[in-house]
Amino acid sequence: MGRLAGKVALITGAARGLGEADARTFAREGARVVLTDVDEEAGQAVAADIGGSAWFRHHDVRDEQQWIALMAEIKEREGRLDILVNNAGVVMPSTPETIEADALRFILDVSINGTIWGCKHAIPLMREGGSGSIINLSSITAVQGHARSAAYTAAKGAVDAYSRAVAVYCAQLGLPIRCNSLLPDRIDTPMVRGMAAAVQSFDPALADNAGSKPENVYGEVSDVANLALFLASDESKFINGQSFVIDNTASITKGAVPARIVG
Protein backbone atom coordinates (compact mmCIF):
# COMPACT_ATOMS: atom_id res chain seq x y z
CA MET A 1 0.00 0.00 0.00
CA GLY A 2 1.12 3.55 -0.68
CA ARG A 3 1.99 6.04 2.01
CA LEU A 4 -1.19 8.02 1.30
CA ALA A 5 -3.55 5.13 0.62
CA GLY A 6 -7.14 6.02 1.41
CA LYS A 7 -6.45 9.74 1.69
CA VAL A 8 -7.93 12.59 -0.36
CA ALA A 9 -5.70 15.52 -1.23
CA LEU A 10 -6.46 18.96 -2.65
CA ILE A 11 -3.61 20.83 -4.34
CA THR A 12 -3.96 24.37 -5.65
CA GLY A 13 -1.83 25.72 -8.47
CA ALA A 14 -1.45 22.14 -9.68
CA ALA A 15 -1.26 22.72 -13.43
CA ARG A 16 2.53 22.91 -13.44
CA GLY A 17 5.63 23.25 -11.30
CA LEU A 18 5.53 22.29 -7.64
CA GLY A 19 1.78 21.72 -7.58
CA GLU A 20 1.96 19.29 -10.49
CA ALA A 21 4.86 17.45 -8.85
CA ASP A 22 2.90 17.15 -5.60
CA ALA A 23 -0.16 15.84 -7.41
CA ARG A 24 1.79 13.18 -9.29
CA THR A 25 3.71 12.14 -6.17
CA PHE A 26 0.62 11.92 -3.98
CA ALA A 27 -1.27 9.91 -6.61
CA ARG A 28 1.63 7.46 -6.92
CA GLU A 29 1.43 6.95 -3.16
CA GLY A 30 -2.24 6.03 -3.25
CA ALA A 31 -4.09 9.30 -2.69
CA ARG A 32 -7.07 10.52 -4.61
CA VAL A 33 -6.05 13.97 -5.80
CA VAL A 34 -8.09 17.06 -6.60
CA LEU A 35 -6.10 19.49 -8.73
CA THR A 36 -7.09 23.14 -9.08
CA ASP A 37 -5.69 26.03 -11.08
CA VAL A 38 -6.77 28.99 -13.18
CA ASP A 39 -5.08 27.35 -16.19
CA GLU A 40 -7.84 24.92 -17.07
CA GLU A 41 -6.24 23.39 -20.18
CA ALA A 42 -2.95 22.53 -18.44
CA GLY A 43 -4.68 21.38 -15.26
CA GLN A 44 -7.06 19.08 -17.11
CA ALA A 45 -4.11 17.61 -19.00
CA VAL A 46 -2.21 16.81 -15.80
CA ALA A 47 -5.27 15.23 -14.19
CA ALA A 48 -5.95 13.14 -17.29
CA ASP A 49 -2.35 11.96 -17.38
CA ILE A 50 -2.48 10.93 -13.71
CA GLY A 51 -5.60 8.93 -14.42
CA GLY A 52 -8.70 7.86 -12.51
CA SER A 53 -7.39 8.83 -9.09
CA ALA A 54 -7.33 12.54 -10.04
CA TRP A 55 -9.79 15.20 -11.12
CA PHE A 56 -9.47 18.90 -11.89
CA ARG A 57 -11.47 22.04 -11.19
CA HIS A 58 -10.90 25.58 -12.38
CA HIS A 59 -10.37 27.56 -9.19
CA ASP A 60 -9.37 31.12 -8.38
CA VAL A 61 -8.05 30.90 -4.82
CA ARG A 62 -8.75 34.60 -4.21
CA ASP A 63 -12.51 33.98 -4.28
CA GLU A 64 -13.90 32.61 -1.02
CA GLN A 65 -17.14 31.53 -2.67
CA GLN A 66 -15.18 29.28 -5.01
CA TRP A 67 -13.55 27.65 -1.98
CA ILE A 68 -16.96 27.02 -0.45
CA ALA A 69 -18.25 25.44 -3.66
CA LEU A 70 -15.11 23.35 -4.09
CA MET A 71 -15.25 21.95 -0.56
CA ALA A 72 -18.91 21.06 -1.05
CA GLU A 73 -18.05 19.16 -4.23
CA ILE A 74 -15.15 17.35 -2.57
CA LYS A 75 -17.43 16.29 0.28
CA GLU A 76 -20.06 15.07 -2.18
CA ARG A 77 -17.64 13.21 -4.46
CA GLU A 78 -15.00 11.98 -2.03
CA GLY A 79 -16.69 12.16 1.36
CA ARG A 80 -13.62 13.56 3.09
CA LEU A 81 -10.50 15.72 2.79
CA ASP A 82 -7.25 14.66 4.44
CA ILE A 83 -4.62 16.87 2.81
CA LEU A 84 -4.56 20.45 1.57
CA VAL A 85 -1.55 21.90 -0.21
CA ASN A 86 -1.92 25.68 -0.58
CA ASN A 87 0.53 25.93 -3.44
CA ALA A 88 -0.94 28.62 -5.71
CA GLY A 89 1.15 31.79 -5.86
CA VAL A 90 2.37 34.53 -8.17
CA VAL A 91 5.55 36.58 -8.26
CA MET A 92 6.36 39.87 -9.99
CA PRO A 93 9.52 41.99 -9.76
CA SER A 94 9.30 44.86 -7.29
CA THR A 95 11.48 46.71 -4.82
CA PRO A 96 10.37 48.51 -1.66
CA GLU A 97 10.46 51.72 -3.73
CA THR A 98 8.76 50.44 -6.86
CA ILE A 99 5.86 48.34 -5.56
CA GLU A 100 2.70 49.25 -7.46
CA ALA A 101 -0.75 49.01 -5.90
CA ASP A 102 -2.40 46.68 -8.44
CA ALA A 103 0.48 44.20 -8.48
CA LEU A 104 0.74 44.28 -4.70
CA ARG A 105 -2.95 43.55 -4.25
CA PHE A 106 -2.80 40.69 -6.75
CA ILE A 107 0.26 39.03 -5.17
CA LEU A 108 -1.07 39.37 -1.62
CA ASP A 109 -4.54 38.25 -2.61
CA VAL A 110 -3.34 35.02 -4.23
CA SER A 111 -0.79 34.01 -1.60
CA ILE A 112 -2.27 35.35 1.63
CA ASN A 113 -6.02 35.40 1.04
CA GLY A 114 -5.87 32.16 -0.96
CA THR A 115 -4.11 30.42 1.92
CA ILE A 116 -6.44 31.87 4.54
CA TRP A 117 -9.59 30.85 2.66
CA GLY A 118 -8.15 27.41 2.00
CA CYS A 119 -7.40 26.77 5.66
CA LYS A 120 -10.74 28.22 6.77
CA HIS A 121 -12.80 25.91 4.60
CA ALA A 122 -10.59 22.81 4.80
CA ILE A 123 -10.59 22.63 8.60
CA PRO A 124 -14.32 21.80 9.00
CA LEU A 125 -14.13 19.03 6.40
CA MET A 126 -10.93 17.64 7.92
CA ARG A 127 -12.54 17.81 11.36
CA GLU A 128 -15.43 15.66 10.09
CA GLY A 129 -13.00 13.12 8.68
CA GLY A 130 -10.95 12.91 11.85
CA SER A 131 -7.57 13.94 10.47
CA GLY A 132 -5.86 16.50 8.31
CA SER A 133 -2.55 17.86 7.12
CA ILE A 134 -2.32 21.37 5.69
CA ILE A 135 0.88 22.26 3.83
CA ASN A 136 1.36 25.92 2.92
CA LEU A 137 3.91 27.02 0.35
CA SER A 138 5.98 29.89 1.66
CA SER A 139 9.44 30.74 0.29
CA ILE A 140 13.04 31.19 1.35
CA THR A 141 12.38 34.90 0.82
CA ALA A 142 10.32 34.81 4.02
CA VAL A 143 13.50 34.40 6.06
CA GLN A 144 16.21 35.65 3.73
CA GLY A 145 14.49 38.56 2.00
CA HIS A 146 14.68 39.39 -1.68
CA ALA A 147 15.32 42.97 -2.71
CA ARG A 148 13.75 42.61 -6.17
CA SER A 149 10.73 40.54 -5.08
CA ALA A 150 9.58 42.74 -2.22
CA ALA A 151 5.83 42.15 -2.53
CA TYR A 152 6.33 38.40 -2.95
CA THR A 153 8.58 38.40 0.13
CA ALA A 154 5.86 40.11 2.16
CA ALA A 155 3.24 37.64 0.98
CA LYS A 156 5.32 34.55 1.69
CA GLY A 157 6.34 35.85 5.11
CA ALA A 158 2.67 36.16 5.96
CA VAL A 159 1.95 32.62 4.73
CA ASP A 160 4.68 31.22 6.96
CA ALA A 161 3.41 33.12 10.01
CA TYR A 162 -0.22 32.21 9.33
CA SER A 163 0.68 28.53 9.17
CA ARG A 164 1.74 28.69 12.82
CA ALA A 165 -1.54 30.39 13.74
CA VAL A 166 -3.50 27.56 12.12
CA ALA A 167 -1.34 24.91 13.79
CA VAL A 168 -1.74 26.43 17.25
CA TYR A 169 -5.49 26.91 16.76
CA CYS A 170 -6.04 23.29 15.81
CA ALA A 171 -3.72 21.96 18.54
CA GLN A 172 -5.35 24.01 21.28
CA LEU A 173 -8.81 22.86 20.23
CA GLY A 174 -7.63 19.26 20.17
CA LEU A 175 -8.31 18.91 16.46
CA PRO A 176 -6.29 16.19 14.68
CA ILE A 177 -5.21 18.68 12.01
CA ARG A 178 -1.62 19.75 11.44
CA CYS A 179 -0.31 22.74 9.51
CA ASN A 180 3.28 23.23 8.34
CA SER A 181 4.97 25.46 5.78
CA LEU A 182 7.59 24.82 3.12
CA LEU A 183 10.21 27.45 2.28
CA PRO A 184 11.97 26.41 -0.92
CA ASP A 185 14.81 28.32 -2.53
CA ARG A 186 15.34 28.19 -6.31
CA ILE A 187 13.50 25.15 -7.64
CA ASP A 188 13.49 24.46 -11.35
CA THR A 189 9.93 25.45 -12.23
CA PRO A 190 8.46 27.66 -14.98
CA MET A 191 7.64 30.37 -12.40
CA VAL A 192 11.16 30.49 -10.98
CA ARG A 193 12.80 30.46 -14.41
CA GLY A 194 10.42 33.19 -15.56
CA MET A 195 11.12 35.27 -12.48
CA ALA A 196 14.88 35.05 -13.04
CA ALA A 197 14.44 36.38 -16.57
CA ALA A 198 12.04 39.09 -15.43
CA VAL A 199 14.41 40.37 -12.75
CA GLN A 200 17.29 40.33 -15.21
CA SER A 201 15.27 42.70 -17.38
CA PHE A 202 13.96 44.67 -14.40
CA ASP A 203 17.37 45.39 -12.87
CA PRO A 204 20.34 43.80 -14.66
CA ALA A 205 22.80 45.21 -12.14
CA LEU A 206 21.33 43.02 -9.40
CA ALA A 207 20.41 39.96 -11.42
CA ASP A 208 22.67 37.72 -9.33
CA ASN A 209 20.24 38.03 -6.44
CA ALA A 210 17.48 36.58 -8.61
CA GLY A 211 19.41 33.48 -9.61
CA SER A 212 19.42 34.33 -13.29
CA LYS A 213 23.08 33.48 -13.95
CA PRO A 214 23.27 30.16 -15.80
CA GLU A 215 25.82 28.69 -13.39
CA ASN A 216 23.52 29.09 -10.40
CA VAL A 217 22.10 25.92 -8.92
CA TYR A 218 18.44 24.93 -8.98
CA GLY A 219 16.73 22.25 -6.95
CA GLU A 220 14.32 19.78 -8.46
CA VAL A 221 10.56 19.69 -7.95
CA SER A 222 10.94 16.28 -6.32
CA ASP A 223 13.01 17.91 -3.55
CA VAL A 224 9.86 19.73 -2.46
CA ALA A 225 7.31 17.06 -3.39
CA ASN A 226 9.03 14.40 -1.32
CA LEU A 227 8.96 16.58 1.79
CA ALA A 228 5.33 17.46 1.12
CA LEU A 229 4.62 13.73 0.87
CA PHE A 230 6.18 13.12 4.29
CA LEU A 231 4.17 15.95 5.86
CA ALA A 232 0.98 14.71 4.19
CA SER A 233 1.48 11.19 5.52
CA ASP A 234 0.90 9.79 8.99
CA GLU A 235 4.67 9.44 9.33
CA SER A 236 4.77 13.10 10.40
CA LYS A 237 1.85 12.92 12.84
CA PHE A 238 3.73 14.76 15.62
CA ILE A 239 5.15 17.52 13.40
CA ASN A 240 3.02 20.64 13.57
CA GLY A 241 3.53 24.39 13.17
CA GLN A 242 6.99 24.06 11.63
CA SER A 243 8.78 25.86 8.78
CA PHE A 244 10.89 23.67 6.52
CA VAL A 245 13.64 25.37 4.52
CA ILE A 246 14.58 23.54 1.31
CA ASP A 247 17.71 25.24 -0.02
CA ASN A 248 20.85 23.09 0.35
CA THR A 249 22.29 25.68 2.81
CA ALA A 250 21.88 28.58 0.37
CA SER A 251 20.34 30.81 3.04
CA ILE A 252 23.30 30.32 5.38
CA THR A 253 26.13 30.15 2.85
CA LYS A 254 27.78 32.99 0.99
CA GLY A 255 27.74 32.48 -2.77
CA ALA A 256 26.40 29.60 -4.86
CA VAL A 257 26.49 26.13 -3.32
CA PRO A 258 28.18 23.48 -5.49
CA ALA A 259 25.56 20.87 -6.36
CA ARG A 260 23.71 19.48 -9.33
CA ILE A 261 22.83 22.02 -11.97
CA VAL A 262 19.55 21.73 -13.83
CA GLY A 263 19.37 22.78 -17.48
DONU-647823 format. One record per residue: residue number from 1; residue in one letter; x, y negated, z negated of N, C-alpha, C in turn. Coordinates in pm, whole numbers. Atoms other than C-alpha are relative to their C-alpha. Layout:
<atoms>
  num  residuo    n.xx    n.yy    n.zz   ca.xx   ca.yy   ca.zz    c.xx    c.yy    c.zz
  NUM        A       X       Y       Z       X       Y       Z       X       Y       Z
...
</atoms>
This chain:
<atoms>
  num  residuo    n.xx    n.yy    n.zz   ca.xx   ca.yy   ca.zz    c.xx    c.yy    c.zz
    1        M      84     120       0       0       0       0      87    -124       0
    2        G     -75     125      -4     112    -355      68      -7     -75    -131
    3        R      -8      77     124     199    -604    -201    -121     -89     -22
    4        L     120      83      13    -119    -802    -130    -126      78      38
    5        A     115     -82     -38    -355    -513     -62    -122     -37     -83
    6        G     125      33      65    -714    -602    -141     -20    -146     -30
    7        K       9     143      29    -645    -974    -169     -43     -78     124
    8        V      41      92    -106    -793   -1259      36      77    -130     -17
    9        A     -84     119       4    -570   -1552     123     -50    -106      98
   10        L      31     114     -86    -646   -1896     265     127     -83      16
   11        I    -121      76     -29    -361   -2083     434     -35    -115      92
   12        T      26     117     -84    -396   -2437     565     124     -32      84
   13        G    -111      32     -89    -183   -2572     847      67     125      54
   14        A     -53    -133     -32    -145   -2214     968      21      24     149
   15        A     -13     -20    -144    -126   -2272    1343     144      16      46
   16        R    -141      -8     -39     253   -2291    1344      87     -15    -125
   17        G     -95      30     106     563   -2325    1130     -16      86    -124
   18        L       5     -74     126     553   -2229     764    -135      67     -23
   19        G     132     -58      20     178   -2172     758     -19     126      82
   20        E       8    -120     -85     196   -1929    1049      83     113     -60
   21        A     -86    -103      59     486   -1745     885     -64      62    -124
   22        D      70     -52     118     290   -1715     560    -113      93      41
   23        A     115     -81     -42     -16   -1584     741      44     136      51
   24        R     -49    -128     -55     179   -1318     929      58      88    -111
   25        T     -61     -77     109     371   -1214     617    -106      57     -92
   26        F     106     -46      90      62   -1192     398     -81     113      65
   27        A      78    -103     -69    -127    -991     661      78     132       5
   28        R     -82    -121      -2     163    -746     692       0      71    -135
   29        E       0     -58     134     143    -695     316    -140      33     -50
   30        G     130     -54      33    -224    -603     325    -110     -99     -29
   31        A     104      99      31    -409    -930     269     -91     -24     120
   32        R      85      61    -101    -707   -1052     461      28    -150      -3
   33        V     -53     136      -6    -605   -1397     580     -93     -91      78
   34        V      77     105     -65    -809   -1706     660      98    -111      37
   35        L     -89     104     -48    -610   -1949     873     -81    -124      34
   36        T      66     124     -40    -709   -2314     908     102     -98      53
   37        D     -86     102     -60    -569   -2603    1108     -89     -92      81
   38        V      72      88     -92    -677   -2899    1318      30      38     145
   39        D     -34     -48    -133    -508   -2735    1619     -72     133      23
   40        E      85    -119     -11    -784   -2492    1707      58     102      97
   41        E     -51     -95    -100    -624   -2339    2018     116      82     -57
   42        A    -115     -71      54    -295   -2253    1844     -41      87    -117
   43        G      44     -78     115    -468   -2138    1526     -76     126      39
   44        Q      74    -117     -48    -706   -1908    1711      96     104      58
   45        A     -96     -91     -61    -411   -1761    1900      77      79    -105
   46        V     -72     -69     107    -221   -1681    1580     -90     103     -66
   47        A      93     -93      64    -527   -1523    1419     -26     122      88
   48        A      25    -111     -92    -595   -1314    1729     120      93       7
   49        D    -121     -82      -6    -235   -1196    1738      18      82    -128
   50        I      -7     -76     125    -248   -1093    1371     -98     117       4
   51        G      96    -109     -15    -560    -893    1442    -119     -10     -94
   52        G     128      -3      72    -870    -786    1251       5     -44    -144
   53        S      -9      43     140    -739    -883     909       6    -152     -13
   54        A     -12     146       4    -733   -1254    1004    -112     -66      78
   55        W      92      83     -77    -979   -1520    1112      35    -146     -21
   56        F     -41     141      -4    -947   -1890    1189    -121     -91      -7
   57        R      98     107      -2   -1147   -2204    1119      69    -134      19
   58        H     -46     138     -13   -1090   -2558    1238     -30     -71    -132
   59        H      15      53     136   -1037   -2756     919      89    -122     -18
   60        D     -72     122      35    -937   -3112     838       4      -8    -152
   61        V     -10     -10     146    -805   -3090     482     -33    -130     -71
   62        R      31     129      63    -875   -3460     421    -147     -11     -38
   63        D     146      11      13   -1251   -3398     428     -50      98    -106
   64        E      44     -89     106   -1390   -3261     102    -118      85      43
   65        Q     116     -77     -43   -1714   -3153     267      41     122      82
   66        Q     -48    -115     -75   -1518   -2928     501      56     108     -93
   67        W     -45     -97     100   -1355   -2765     198    -118      74     -61
   68        I     118     -62      60   -1696   -2702      45     -60     103      94
   69        A      57     -92     -99   -1825   -2544     366      90     121      21
   70        L     -94    -110     -20   -1511   -2335     409      -5     100    -115
   71        M       6     -90     115   -1525   -2195      56    -130      81       0
   72        A     128     -71      -8   -1891   -2106     105       8     112     102
   73        E     -13    -104    -103   -1805   -1916     423      91     113     -47
   74        I     -89    -104      51   -1515   -1735     257     -74      89    -101
   75        K      76     -79      98   -1743   -1629     -28     -98      93      71
   76        E      99     -81     -72   -2006   -1507     218      66     114      75
   77        R     -64    -100     -84   -1764   -1321     446      90      96     -76
   78        E    -102     -80      68   -1500   -1198     203     -38      35    -144
   79        G      43     -28     136   -1669   -1216    -136      93     -49    -109
   80        R     -96      42     100   -1362   -1356    -309     111     -83      66
   81        L    -121      66     -46   -1050   -1572    -279     105      19    -108
   82        D    -107     -29      95    -725   -1466    -444     121     -92      14
   83        I    -122      77     -28    -462   -1687    -281     -36    -122      83
   84        L      11     122     -80    -456   -2045    -157     139     -56      21
   85        V    -125      67     -32    -155   -2190      21     -35    -135      63
   86        N      22     135     -52    -192   -2568      58     125     -42      76
   87        N    -119      20     -82      53   -2593     344      -9    -120      93
   88        A      17     107     -98     -94   -2862     571      70    -128     -45
   89        G     -69     126      32     115   -3179     586      44     -69     128
   90        V     -51      78    -114     237   -3453     817     114     -87     -49
   91        V    -114      85      33     555   -3658     826      22     -98     114
   92        M     -32     106     -95     636   -3987     999     114     -82     -57
   93        P    -111      81      51     952   -4199     976     -51    -128     -66
   94        S      30     126      67     930   -4486     729     103     -23    -109
   95        T     -85      36     112    1148   -4671     482     -85     -77    -101
   96        P      78      79      95    1037   -4851     166     -34    -139      51
   97        E      29     133     -56    1046   -5172     373     -83       4     126
   98        T      70      -7    -129     876   -5044     686    -127      84      -4
   99        I     124     -78       8     586   -4834     556    -118     -84      50
  100        E     118      67     -53     270   -4925     746    -125      64     -59
  101        A     118     -42      76     -75   -4901     590     -69     122      60
  102        D      74    -110     -62    -240   -4668     844      76     131     -13
  103        A     -82    -121      11      48   -4420     848       7      48    -144
  104        L      -6     -36     141      74   -4428     470    -128      71     -43
  105        R     127     -60      38    -295   -4355     425     -15     140      59
  106        F      12    -129     -67    -280   -4069     675      88     105     -70
  107        I     -92     -94      63      26   -3903     517     -47      38    -140
  108        L      47     -28     136    -107   -3937     162    -130      79       1
  109        D     130     -66      -6    -454   -3825     261      14     149      31
  110        V     -19    -141     -35    -334   -3502     423      66      77    -114
  111        S     -76     -75     100     -79   -3401     160     -62      -4    -139
  112        I      50      12     137    -227   -3535    -163    -147      37      -8
  113        N     144     -28       7    -602   -3540    -104     -30     142      46
  114        G      23    -137     -47    -587   -3216      96      31     103    -106
  115        T     -36     -93     108    -411   -3042    -192     -99      -8    -115
  116        I      95      16     110    -644   -3187    -454    -134      65      32
  117        W     128     -61     -36    -959   -3085    -266      12     151       6
  118        G     -19    -145      -8    -815   -2741    -200      -3      65    -136
  119        C      -2     -56     136    -740   -2677    -566    -138      -9     -64
  120        K     131      21      63   -1074   -2822    -677     -99     108      40
  121        H     104     -91     -48   -1280   -2591    -460      45     145       5
  122        A     -47    -139      10   -1059   -2281    -480     -17      54    -141
  123        I       3     -48     139   -1059   -2263    -860    -132      69     -35
  124        P     124     -70      37   -1432   -2180    -900     -12     137      65
  125        L      10    -128     -69   -1413   -1903    -640     101     100     -57
  126        M    -101     -86      63   -1093   -1764    -792     -46      43    -139
  127        R      52     -32     134   -1254   -1781   -1136    -102     114       9
  128        E      98    -106     -19   -1543   -1566   -1009      66     134      27
  129        G     -68    -123     -37   -1300   -1312    -868      91      55    -107
  130        G     -80     -48     112   -1095   -1291   -1185     149     -15      15
  131        S    -143      23     -15    -757   -1394   -1047      23    -101     112
  132        G     -31      93    -107    -586   -1650    -831     143     -50      -8
  133        S    -131      62     -11    -255   -1786    -712      -7    -112     101
  134        I      -2     117     -88    -232   -2137    -569     146     -38      22
  135        I    -137      35     -38      88   -2226    -383      -6    -129      80
  136        N       3     131     -66     136   -2592    -292     135     -31      62
  137        L    -123      33     -70     391   -2702     -35      41    -143     -28
  138        S     -63     129      22     598   -2989    -166     121      -7      94
  139        S    -118      16     -85     944   -3074     -29     119     -35     -85
  140        I    -122      39      70    1304   -3119    -135       6    -152     -18
  141        T       1     146      14    1238   -3490     -82     -61     -43    -133
  142        A      63      34     127    1032   -3481    -402     101     -15    -113
  143        V    -103      11     104    1350   -3440    -606     125     -72      50
  144        Q    -122      57     -55    1621   -3565    -373     -22    -138      60
  145        G      27     126     -68    1449   -3856    -200      44       5     145
  146        H     -37       8    -142    1468   -3939     168     -28    -143      46
  147        A      12     142     -29    1532   -4297     271     -86     -29     122
  148        R      72      25    -126    1375   -4261     617    -130      78       8
  149        S     132     -66       8    1073   -4054     508     -65     -40    -132
  150        A      41      50     131     958   -4274     222    -143      40     -35
  151        A     139     -35      28     583   -4215     253     -16     150     -24
  152        Y       3    -146      15     633   -3840     295      57      39    -137
  153        T     -60     -27     131     858   -3840     -13    -100     -26    -111
  154        A     101      33     101     586   -4011    -216    -109     106      -5
  155        A     108     -98      -7     324   -3764     -98      44     134     -60
  156        K     -46    -130      47     532   -3455    -169      36      -3    -149
  157        G     -21      13     144     634   -3585    -511    -131      15     -76
  158        A     131     -12      63     267   -3616    -596     -51     144       3
  159        V      44    -140     -10     195   -3262    -473      69      85    -105
  160        D     -74     -76     100     468   -3122    -696     -54     -27    -140
  161        A      51      35     133     341   -3312   -1001    -141      54     -21
  162        Y     139     -46      14     -22   -3221    -933      -6     151     -22
  163        S      -3    -145      18      68   -2853    -917      13      35    -148
  164        R     -14     -26     143     174   -2869   -1282    -130     -32     -74
  165        A     129      33      62    -154   -3039   -1374     -99     114      17
  166        V      92    -112     -26    -350   -2756   -1212      39     121     -84
  167        A     -47    -116      77    -134   -2491   -1379     -36     -13    -147
  168        V      29      21     142    -174   -2643   -1725    -151       7     -25
  169        Y     146      -4      14    -549   -2691   -1676     -50     143      -6
  170        C      48    -137      -5    -604   -2329   -1581      50      81    -121
  171        A     -56     -75     114    -372   -2196   -1854     -72     -36    -129
  172        Q      64      42     125    -535   -2401   -2128    -145      44      -9
  173        L     137     -51       0    -881   -2286   -2023      -4     152      -2
  174        G      -4    -145      -2    -763   -1926   -2017     -41      61     132
  175        L      36     -52    -132    -831   -1891   -1646     118      78      58
  176        P    -107     -81     -58    -629   -1619   -1468      44     -53     136
  177        I     -36      67    -126    -521   -1868   -1201     132     -72     -21
  178        R    -132      63       8    -162   -1975   -1144      16    -103     112
  179        C     -28     100    -103     -31   -2274    -951     148     -36      -5
  180        N    -142      31     -11     328   -2323    -834      24     -78     129
  181        S     -32      78    -120     497   -2546    -578     132      44      60
  182        L    -121     -32     -75     759   -2482    -312      60    -128      54
  183        L     -70     120     -43    1021   -2745    -228     111      38      98
  184        P    -102     -38     -97    1197   -2641      92      79    -120      51
  185        D     -81      98     -71    1481   -2832     253     -25      19     149
  186        R      19     -15    -144    1534   -2819     631     -27     146      35
  187        I      37    -132     -51    1350   -2515     764     -30     -16     148
  188        D      11      12    -145    1349   -2446    1135    -146      15      44
  189        T     139       3     -44     993   -2545    1223     -17    -114     101
  190        P      22     110     -94     846   -2766    1498      -8    -136     -70
  191        M      13     128      69     764   -3037    1240     136     -54     -42
  192        V    -131      45      46    1116   -3049    1098      87     -41     118
  193        R     -77      36    -119    1280   -3046    1441     -50    -132      58
  194        G      56     124     -53    1042   -3319    1556      35    -119     -86
  195        M     -35     108      90    1112   -3527    1248     145     -42      18
  196        A    -141      32     -21    1488   -3505    1304      17     -89     123
  197        A      -9      80    -122    1444   -3638    1657     -62    -138     -19
  198        A      67     128      22    1204   -3909    1543      86     -95     -82
  199        V     -85      85      83    1441   -4037    1275     123     -44      76
  200        Q    -114      38     -83    1729   -4033    1521     -36    -123      83
  201        S      45     114     -79    1527   -4270    1738     -32    -120     -88
  202        F      43     105      92    1396   -4467    1440     118     -78     -56
  203        D    -117      65      60    1737   -4539    1287     123      85      26
  204        P    -113     -85     -35    2034   -4380    1466     116      -9     -98
  205        A    -114      18      90    2280   -4521    1214      -8      91    -122
  206        L      17     -84     117    2133   -4302     940     -59     135      36
  207        A      59    -126     -46    2041   -3996    1142      51     119     -79
  208        D     -54    -112      77    2267   -3772     933     -93      40    -113
  209        N      87     -27     114    2024   -3803     644    -126      75      40
  210        A     120     -70     -47    1748   -3658     861      30     139      52
  211        G     -34    -134     -47    1941   -3348     961      -8      14     149
  212        S      16      -8    -144    1942   -3433    1329     129      42      71
  213        K    -124     -41     -64    2308   -3348    1395      -5     150      28
  214        P      17    -139     -38    2327   -3016    1580      74      98     -89
  215        E     -73     -94      84    2582   -2869    1339     -65      21    -137
  216        N      64     -17     130    2352   -2909    1040     -77     133      -7
  217        V      55    -133      21    2210   -2592     892    -150      -6     -28
  218        Y     143     -13      26    1844   -2493     898     -29     136     -61
  219        G      48    -128      49    1673   -2225     695    -103      57      95
  220        E      97     -68     -83    1432   -1978     846    -136       1     -70
  221        V     133       1      60    1056   -1969     795     -19     116     -97
  222        S      12    -114      91    1094   -1628     632      57     -31    -139
  223        D     -56      37     130    1301   -1791     355    -108     -58     -91
  224        V     112      56      76     986   -1973     246    -113     102     -13
  225        A     111     -96       2     731   -1706     339      22     112     -99
  226        N     -26    -109      93     903   -1440     132     -18     -43    -145
  227        L      24      50     136     896   -1658    -179    -149     -21     -23
  228        A     145      15      12     533   -1746    -112     -67     135     -23
  229        L      53    -135      19     462   -1373     -87      16      45    -145
  230        F     -24     -37     139     618   -1312    -429     -96     -74     -93
  231        L      88      79      86     417   -1595    -586    -147      37      20
  232        A     138     -41     -28      98   -1471    -419     -32     135     -61
  233        S      20    -137      48     148   -1119    -552      -8       5    -152
  234        D       8     -20     145      90    -979    -899     138      14     -64
  235        E    -136      -9      52     467    -944    -933      41    -126     -76
  236        S     -34     129      61     477   -1310   -1040    -105     -44    -100
  237        K     117      31      82     185   -1292   -1284      29     -89    -120
  238        F     -32      84     116     373   -1476   -1562      76    -127      42
  239        I     -68     119     -52     515   -1752   -1340    -107    -102      37
  240        N     108      97     -14     302   -2064   -1357      54    -141     -25
  241        G     -38     139      20     353   -2439   -1317     144     -30      34
  242        Q    -142      16     -31     699   -2406   -1163      22     -58     140
  243        S     -42      58    -129     878   -2586    -878     119      81      50
  244        F    -105     -85     -56    1089   -2367    -652      69     -70     117
  245        V     -80      64    -104    1364   -2537    -452      58     107      91
  246        I     -50     -96    -100    1458   -2354    -131      94     -78      92
  247        D     -89      88     -77    1771   -2524       2     146      45       6
  248        N    -138     -50      -6    2085   -2309     -35     100    -100     -58
  249        T     -81      96      77    2229   -2568    -281      13    -137      66
  250        A     -17     127     -70    2188   -2858     -37     -27    -121     -88
  251        S      34     115      85    2034   -3081    -304     102     -25    -109
  252        I    -102      20     104    2330   -3032    -538     141       6      56
  253        T    -130     -10     -64    2613   -3015    -285      19    -116      96
  254        K     -30     109     -92    2778   -3299     -99      34      58     137
  255        G     -28     -45    -136    2774   -3248     277     -80     124      36
  256        A      71    -119     -49    2640   -2960     486      56     124     -66
  257        V     -40    -126      62    2649   -2613     332      26     102     109
  258        P     -25    -102    -102    2818   -2348     549     -96     117     -17
  259        A      96    -111       1    2556   -2087     636     -41      26     143
  260        R      44     -26    -136    2371   -1948     933     -56    -125      63
  261        I      51     115     -74    2283   -2202    1197    -104      49     100
  262        V     109     -40     -89    1955   -2173    1383       2     -88     124
  263        G       8      77    -125    1937   -2278    1748     134     -37      56
</atoms>
